Amino acid sequence: MNMVVTLWLYGWLYYPFYPLAVFHSTTAVELALQERFPEKRCRGLQKLLKAAKDAGLLTDAGFPSLQNRRDTVQAIGGTGAAAAPNQPYVDVLIATLPKIRNRFAHPEMHTIMPPAMSVDALILAAGIINQLRPAPHLRLANRKIKRVLTANGRKELIRTRVEEEDKSLRARDRASQMSGTPALDLVLIRLH
């Protein structure tokens, strides 16, 4: 994913890099899904995304920018804005992301896109990949190993959730998103 971000940064100097960064971000998503589900390798991006959803790894809540985007659309539309769609965002992704990837893989014409449109693809890819493999500090915070005395008198190691640490990390992530951190910085921070 670092290559995708670097390619996006160099797009400022050469605009044709932006669509290439979008294509490689969808490729990075597919590679991450294949690594997460090795038994479903070579099944196609749509089936891999569906497997991630069925496994409970991809959820609407895992896309922090989603609510922001919906609020922005409603604010722009004013009181007459259309109601939010009933279809879950993850289902929309399962239906559209493979088509977008195929459009870039098998182009019918040369594509130029502005930086803002292409950075959305990077944020989306980072959101999917981060849900598949949470950042190491989140994985460590979710489990704490304790040595406890069991009923039969043996000491055993038991994993327990540390809810307070998990809540504080989520609150810190939300605060960084609300602070106006540029989208690219968010991608760079979450992927390292």
KAKAJO-V678728 format. One record per residue. N is the residue number from 1. D_CENTER is the distance of its C-alpha to the mean C-alpha in Angstrom with 2 decimals. Layout:
# KAKAJO-V678728
[[N/D_CENTER] [N/D_CENTER]]
This chain:
# KAKAJO-V678728
[[1/11.87] [2/14.65] [3/16.67] [4/14.29] [5/14.29] [6/18.04] [7/18.62] [8/17.07] [9/19.37] [10/22.33] [11/21.71] [12/23.59] [13/26.60] [14/26.16] [15/24.32] [16/23.99] [17/21.36] [18/18.82] [19/18.67] [20/18.75] [21/15.65] [22/13.88] [23/15.40] [24/14.51] [25/10.78] [26/11.05] [27/13.36] [28/11.13] [29/8.70] [30/12.08] [31/13.44] [32/10.85] [33/11.56] [34/15.21] [35/15.29] [36/13.96] [37/16.38] [38/19.32] [39/21.67] [40/19.91] [41/19.89] [42/21.26] [43/20.54] [44/18.41] [45/14.82] [46/15.52] [47/17.08] [48/14.39] [49/11.75] [50/14.62] [51/15.32] [52/11.94] [53/12.54] [54/16.13] [55/15.43] [56/13.69] [57/10.40] [58/8.42] [59/9.72] [60/9.99] [61/10.37] [62/6.93] [63/6.12] [64/8.74] [65/9.76] [66/10.68] [67/13.95] [68/14.83] [69/14.70] [70/16.76] [71/19.16] [72/19.63] [73/20.48] [74/22.88] [75/24.42] [76/25.05] [77/26.51] [78/28.65] [79/30.37] [80/30.56] [81/26.80] [82/25.77] [83/24.47] [84/20.80] [85/20.15] [86/20.70] [87/18.34] [88/15.03] [89/11.99] [90/10.63] [91/14.12] [92/14.04] [93/11.05] [94/13.06] [95/16.06] [96/15.09] [97/12.51] [98/15.24] [99/17.79] [100/16.12] [101/15.77] [102/19.40] [103/20.61] [104/19.67] [105/20.95] [106/24.17] [107/24.94] [108/27.95] [109/28.28] [110/27.22] [111/24.16] [112/23.91] [113/21.24] [114/21.08] [115/18.78] [116/17.20] [117/16.22] [118/14.78] [119/12.78] [120/10.92] [121/9.86] [122/8.76] [123/6.74] [124/5.17] [125/5.05] [126/4.02] [127/1.13] [128/2.66] [129/4.82] [130/5.00] [131/5.73] [132/8.00] [133/9.67] [134/9.85] [135/11.51] [136/15.21] [137/16.59] [138/14.69] [139/15.96] [140/19.38] [141/19.57] [142/18.92] [143/22.01] [144/25.41] [145/28.18] [146/31.52] [147/34.92] [148/36.69] [149/40.07] [150/39.92] [151/42.66] [152/44.44] [153/44.79] [154/42.36] [155/39.71] [156/36.28] [157/32.80] [158/30.47] [159/26.79] [160/26.15] [161/23.23] [162/23.64] [163/22.60] [164/23.81] [165/21.75] [166/18.57] [167/19.37] [168/20.23] [169/17.00] [170/15.06] [171/17.74] [172/17.42] [173/13.69] [174/14.70] [175/17.72] [176/16.06] [177/14.00] [178/17.33] [179/19.38] [180/18.55] [181/16.78] [182/16.20] [183/12.76] [184/13.36] [185/14.45] [186/11.31] [187/9.41] [188/12.49] [189/12.83] [190/9.58] [191/9.98] [192/13.65]]
